[in-house]
Amino acid sequence: MKKIEAIIRPDKYAEVKKALEAAGYPGLNVTEVAGHGVQKGVHKQFRGLKYHLGEIPKVKLEIVVPAKDERKIVKVILKAACTHKEGDGKIFVSPVEKAWRISSGESGEKVVS
């Protein structure tokens, strides 16, 4: 199994969620996060005053999938979240050794499929 973590623009969340549902993966965890990459934040202007926003609001999606579906899900997220602009986000993939469904106690890959 693989855990896919995607940090995306908040305005792309609905599109990514819809694309994942269409691909057969409606289950995911969502967290509002803030941070910055190499750009170290952004400069904004409000009512004539300039200011620096160091941490940019993002949405973090977490989804655990069978290893065979990793590439498919990453492609879905890449396509739906991309604006071709700096700050689109990142995707991280990690191995998942074990998983259990709490309600039934069953374990293994069937828990995520």
N, C-alpha and C positions, 0 to 999 in steps of 0.2 A: 504494500500500500504506500501511497505518497500523500504528503500534506502539501497543498499548494497555498501559499500566502501571497495575496496580491494587494499592493498598496496603490490605490487609484484616486483620481480626482473625484470629489463628491458628486459633481454633476454627471459623471459617467456611471454611477452606481446602478441606476434603474436600467440602463441599457445592458450593462454586464449581467445583472440579475436575470433579465429577460432572455439573454442569449444562453446563459447557463441552463435555465429552465427548458428552453427549446432543444438543448443538447441532451436533455434527460437528467440533469443534475440540479434539482431544485433546493437541495439542502446545503446550507452554508452558514457560517457564523460571520457577523458583521460588527466591527468596532470602529468608532470614530477616533481617529488619531491625529497627531500633529507632528510635523518634523520638517526636515529639509535635506536635500541632497547636495550635490556639488555647487549648486547655485546659491546656497546659504541664505535662502529666503528670497523675498521680493520687495521691491520698492513700490509704494502706492502713493496716491495723492487723494486727499479728501478735503473738499472746500478750500482748496488752495494750499493746504498744508501737506508737505511731503513727510512720509514716515517709512520706516523699515519694518517689515513683518518677517521675523526670523523663522518662526515655525508656521508652516503652511498647513491648513486643515486638509486632511485626507481621510479616506475610508479604507480600512483593512478588511479584506475578505479571507476567510480560511475555509478550505474544503479538503476533505480527505477522500481520495479516490483509489480504486484498484490501480496498481502500477501500469497495467496495460492502457489505461485511459489518460495517463499523465499528459502526453503530447497533445491529445485532442482538446483537453480542458485548457491547457496553456494557450493553444491557438485561439480558442473561443474568447478567452479573456483579452489576449493581445488585440484581436480584431475589434472587439466591442469597446475597449478602453482607450484606444489610440486616437490622439488628435494630431500627431506628428509635431508636437510642441514640447519644449522642455517642461518637465514637471508632470509628465503623464503617469509616472510611478514606476514600480518595480514588481517583479514576480520572483518568489523564492520557492524552491521545491526541496523538501526534506523527506527522508525515509520515515515510515511509521512501522515500528516493530510489532505492536500489538494493539488491539482495540476490542472493547467490550460494549455491548448494549446493556445499559443498567437495568432496564425493565425486565429483561428476560435472562440476562446472564450469558447469552450467546456471545461468541467471540470469533475473531478472524475477519476475513474480507467480506463475508456476507453482511457484516454490520454496516458497511458503507455502500453496498450496492443495492 
